[in-house]
Every structure is written in C-alpha cells, then in structure tokens.
C-alpha cells in the first residue's frame, strides 16, 4: 500500500511548541553551518542534509507512539528532524549521530531536551525505543534498516532512496520484488508514503527519496531459523531469471523431496515453471517450516 501524503499540513500543526530552538533549514543556512563546523558532506556515502521542514514534520507525524514513550533518531545532522519531533512533544528523544562535530552541534542546540549519543548506527548500542526515525544516508540505509529489523524495532519511520523504499515494499511479480522485500515482510509490514524530490536536500542528490514506515511483527517470526531462511533466499534469488525447477535443488536434497516440500508449503501447482519473484513471502515462510519439519 502506498500513500502520497500524511496528516501533516504545517510544521506547527502539532504542539506548536515555539520554545524549540531554531535550526538551519534553508540550503544557504545549512551550507554555512556545515562550513563553520568543518563538515563536508560525503557524496560517496550519499550524505545529504534535509532542508525542507515540511518533510521533517511529515516524518514526525508518522511516529504515532504515545506521549512519554522513548523514540530514537538515527543521524541527527543539523537537527531539522529533531526540532520537528520536539515540536510535536515526542520523547524522551535520543539522537544517534556518527560525526562528533554534528553531535556537539546538536548537544549545544538542544541542551537537555534530547540525549545525544555519539556512535555509528550500524554497530553502536541503541537504546530501547518504541519507534526509530531517520533520514538515512543512501550508502548504508539498507544495512541500518536490516539491523533495526533484527532488533525487532516496533516502528521505523525512514526516508531513503526511492528505489530502496520501493524494493522493500515490492509485491510478488514486480520487478523490484526480491530478497529485501521478503525480509521486510518477515519482520513486519511496510507502507510507502510521499516521494521527496532532490530539491529538498543539500547537497542535491541525483535521485528521489521516499518516506516509508515499517511496523514490526508483534508475534513470533514465521520461520524457525532466520539465518537458514536467508541462506535459502540467497540461493534462490542468485539466479532470479531461472525457473524454480532449476533452482530448487540448491535448497532441497532431491527433486522428490522438493516436490513434497512445495506441496506442503502450498506452492502453486505450476511452481516448477515459475521464477523466484513469483512466489509470495508467506509461501517462502511455509517452505522453510516444511523443511524444518522433515528433520
């Protein structure tokens, strides 16, 4: 499911807390502040800074956790999203920032309104939170999201490269559907929201971004072993243009067993002629369970 807008119409539409400190918002202000801090955005890492406060407020509007519940922001940057979160009364708020210069700027700007943690979201300990939100650098967005999935994060609100968001939300039969789509479904459900153009950032990226929300699965995961499931997906999607009849020997002892497993998993009768992207996440979950049941 996809939406192109949110309930947010104004960045002052929530608590209207005018005590929140002002932060750099325009491209000129952002560039000047970064220059003053000695920070040069890395194009190799796909690092751009959001300059549209209405997009930041749209992200904050999607948090949807009760007041007083902990929220973590990944990559605070110059605080445009942090300010939007505070204006909506969201918190207690922890901001994880990798760059010590930006972390110092955030601490000096927001004081005790937020807890700033210096660390890399790829490996730093993350505090327990009801929701995690962030504008994720393109180069590490997928890795950060996979980590948050594995941590069973209840709600993730994120802005990433449009292609990545649409791969995560892709459905069977579409060109973007693949391992990432299935893993996202394994850990919960994903909904797409507005597309954000390059003009909302500085430096201006070459691609569009998209806002999305992942809701974590509250029940136990539907496969007995996530590592084994991931191995199965890698094997089947390594040659995604091949038919499953040619791929299934990689994950089943022989053709007879493969047929039995597919039948037990409820795969379509013509599964041998189908390709990996034509099988639903739930059918893959069922196959993994059928495989485990034979042991």
C-alpha positions in Angstrom: 0.0 0.0 0.0 1.2 3.5 -0.8 0.2 7.0 0.3 1.4 10.2 -1.2 0.8 12.5 1.8 0.4 12.4 5.5 -1.8 14.2 8.1 0.9 16.8 8.4 -0.1 20.1 6.8 2.2 22.5 8.7 5.3 22.1 10.7 3.5 24.0 13.5 0.4 21.7 13.2 1.0 19.7 16.4 2.0 21.1 19.8 3.1 24.5 18.3 6.0 24.5 20.8 7.8 27.7 19.9 10.4 27.1 22.6 12.2 24.6 20.4 15.4 26.2 19.3 15.7 27.3 15.6 17.9 25.2 13.4 19.4 25.7 9.9 16.7 24.9 7.3 17.4 26.7 4.1 20.2 25.4 1.8 22.1 28.6 2.4 21.9 28.2 6.2 22.8 24.6 6.0 25.8 25.1 3.8 27.0 28.0 6.0 26.6 26.0 9.2 28.4 22.9 7.8 31.2 25.1 6.6 31.5 26.7 10.1 31.7 23.2 11.6 34.2 22.0 9.1 31.9 19.3 7.8 31.9 18.4 4.1 29.0 16.1 3.1 30.3 12.8 1.6 28.9 12.1 -1.8 30.4 8.6 -1.6 28.2 7.9 1.4 25.2 9.5 -0.2 25.2 12.1 2.6 22.7 15.0 2.0 21.0 17.2 4.6 17.3 17.7 4.6 16.3 21.4 4.1 12.5 21.1 3.9 10.9 21.5 7.3 7.5 20.2 6.0 9.1 16.9 5.1 10.6 16.7 8.6 7.2 17.4 10.1 5.7 14.7 7.9 8.2 12.2 9.3 7.4 13.3 12.9 3.7 13.0 12.2 4.2 9.3 11.4 5.8 8.4 14.7 2.4 7.7 16.3 3.6 6.5 19.7 2.0 7.6 23.0 3.5 10.6 24.6 6.2 9.8 27.1 7.4 6.7 25.2 11.1 6.6 24.1 12.0 7.4 20.5 15.4 7.2 18.8 16.5 9.3 15.8 19.3 8.0 13.6 21.6 10.6 12.2 20.6 13.9 13.7 22.6 16.1 11.3 21.8 19.7 11.9 18.6 19.0 13.8 15.8 19.7 11.3 14.1 16.4 12.1 15.0 16.7 15.8 13.3 20.0 16.0 10.2 18.7 14.3 10.0 15.8 16.8 10.3 18.1 19.7 7.6 20.5 18.4 5.2 17.5 18.4 6.1 16.7 22.0 7.7 13.4 21.0 10.1 11.9 23.6 12.1 11.2 25.6 14.2 11.5 22.5 17.7 10.0 21.9 19.7 11.1 18.8 22.4 8.9 17.5 25.0 10.8 15.5 28.2 9.5 14.0 30.1 12.7 13.4 31.4 14.3 16.6 31.1 17.8 15.2 27.5 17.3 14.4 26.9 15.6 17.8 28.4 18.6 19.5 26.3 21.0 17.5 23.1 19.0 18.4 24.0 19.0 22.1 24.7 22.7 22.1 21.5 23.5 20.2 19.0 21.3 22.1 20.7 21.0 25.5 18.8 18.7 27.8 15.8 18.5 25.5 17.4 15.5 23.9 20.1 12.8 24.7 22.8 12.8 22.0 24.8 9.6 21.6 28.0 9.7 19.6 28.1 6.5 17.6 27.5 4.7 14.3 24.0 3.3 13.9 25.5 0.2 12.2 27.1 -1.1 15.3 26.6 1.3 18.3 24.4 0.1 21.1 20.9 1.5 20.5 18.6 2.3 23.4 15.2 0.6 23.7 12.7 2.6 21.8 9.0 2.4 20.7 10.0 4.0 17.4 13.1 4.8 15.4 13.2 7.6 12.8 15.8 8.9 10.5 16.9 10.3 7.2 19.3 7.5 6.3 22.4 8.0 4.1 21.9 6.2 0.9 25.1 4.1 1.1 24.2 2.5 4.5 20.4 2.8 4.6 19.8 -0.9 3.8 22.3 -2.1 6.4 20.8 0.1 9.1 17.3 -1.0 8.3 18.2 -4.7 8.4 19.8 -4.1 11.8 16.7 -2.4 13.1 14.5 -5.3 11.7 16.7 -7.8 13.5 16.4 -5.8 16.7 12.6 -6.2 16.4 12.0 -2.4 16.4 8.3 -1.8 16.8 8.1 1.1 14.4 10.6 2.5 11.9 9.9 5.8 10.1 12.5 6.4 7.5 13.4 8.5 4.5 15.7 6.7 2.0 16.5 6.5 -1.7 13.2 5.9 -3.5 14.4 2.7 -5.2 15.3 1.1 -1.8 12.0 2.0 -0.3 10.1 0.6 -3.2 12.2 -2.6 -3.2 11.3 -3.1 0.5 7.6 -2.7 -0.2 7.5 -4.6 -3.6 5.0 -7.4 -4.1 5.4 -10.7 -5.9 5.6 -10.4 -9.7 7.0 -6.9 -9.7 10.5 -6.1 -11.0 11.6 -4.8 -7.6 10.4 -7.8 -5.6 13.2 -9.8 -4.1 15.1 -10.9 -1.0 14.9 -7.5 0.6 11.1 -7.4 0.1 10.7 -10.8 1.7 13.0 -9.9 4.7 11.0 -6.8 5.3 7.8 -8.9 5.4 9.4 -11.5 7.6 9.9 -8.8 10.3 6.6 -6.9 9.8 4.8 -4.8 7.3 5.8 -1.8 5.3 3.8 1.2 3.9 5.1 3.8 1.5 4.3 7.5 1.8 5.3 10.6 -0.1 8.1 10.9 -2.7 10.6 13.6 -1.9 12.5 15.3 -4.7 16.2 16.2 -4.7 15.3 19.9 -4.2 14.5 19.0 -0.5 18.2 18.4 0.3 21.6 19.9 0.1 23.8 18.8 -1.5 21.2 17.9 -4.0 21.2 14.2 -4.6 20.8 12.7 -8.1 17.8 10.6 -7.2 14.4 10.9 -5.5 13.8 9.7 -1.9 10.7 8.2 -0.4 9.2 8.2 3.1 8.1 4.9 4.5 7.0 3.2 7.7 7.9 -0.4 8.8 5.7 -1.8 11.6 7.4 -4.6 13.4 5.7 -8.0 13.8 4.5 -8.4 17.3 4.1 -12.1 17.1 7.0 -14.6 16.8 8.8 -14.7 13.4 7.1 -17.1 10.9 10.3 -19.1 10.2 12.2 -21.4 12.6 15.7 -20.1 11.7 16.3 -16.7 10.2 20.0 -17.5 9.2 18.8 -20.6 7.4 16.0 -18.7 5.8 18.3 -16.1 4.5 20.6 -18.7 3.0 17.6 -20.2 1.2 16.7 -16.8 -0.2 20.2 -16.1 -1.4 20.4 -19.4 -3.2 17.0 -19.0 -4.9 17.4 -15.3 -5.9 21.1 -15.6 -7.0 19.8 -16.5 -10.5 16.3 -14.9 -10.4 15.7 -15.3 -14.2 15.9 -19.1 -13.9 12.9 -21.2 -13.2 12.4 -22.7 -9.8 12.8 -26.2 -11.2 16.5 -25.4 -11.9 17.0 -23.6 -8.6 15.2 -25.8 -6.0 18.0 -28.4 -6.0 20.1 -25.9 -4.2 17.9 -25.9 -1.1 16.4 -29.5 -1.3 18.1 -32.9 -1.2 16.4 -34.1 -4.4 13.5 -33.5 -6.8 11.1 -35.8 -4.9 11.7 -34.0 -1.6 11.5 -30.6 -3.3 8.1 -31.5 -4.7 6.9 -32.7 -1.3 8.1 -29.5 0.4 6.5 -27.3 -2.2 3.2 -29.2 -1.8 3.4 -28.9 2.0 4.1 -25.2 1.7 1.1 -24.7 -0.5 3.0 -23.5 -3.5 1.1 -23.3 -6.8 0.9 -26.5 -8.9 3.0 -25.0 -11.6 5.7 -23.8 -9.3 8.5 -25.5 -11.3 7.8 -23.2 -14.3 7.8 -20.1 -12.1 10.6 -17.8 -11.2 11.6 -16.8 -7.6 9.9 -13.4 -7.8 6.6 -15.0 -8.5 6.4 -16.7 -5.0 4.9 -14.8 -2.1 6.8 -14.2 1.2 4.2 -16.3 3.0 4.9 -19.2 0.6 8.6 -19.0 1.4 7.9 -18.9 5.1 5.8 -22.1 4.7 8.6 -23.8 2.7 11.1 -23.0 5.5 8.8 -24.5 8.0 8.1 -27.6 5.9 11.9 -28.0 5.5 12.4 -27.8 9.3 9.6 -30.3 9.9 11.3 -33.0 7.9 14.4 -33.1 10.1 
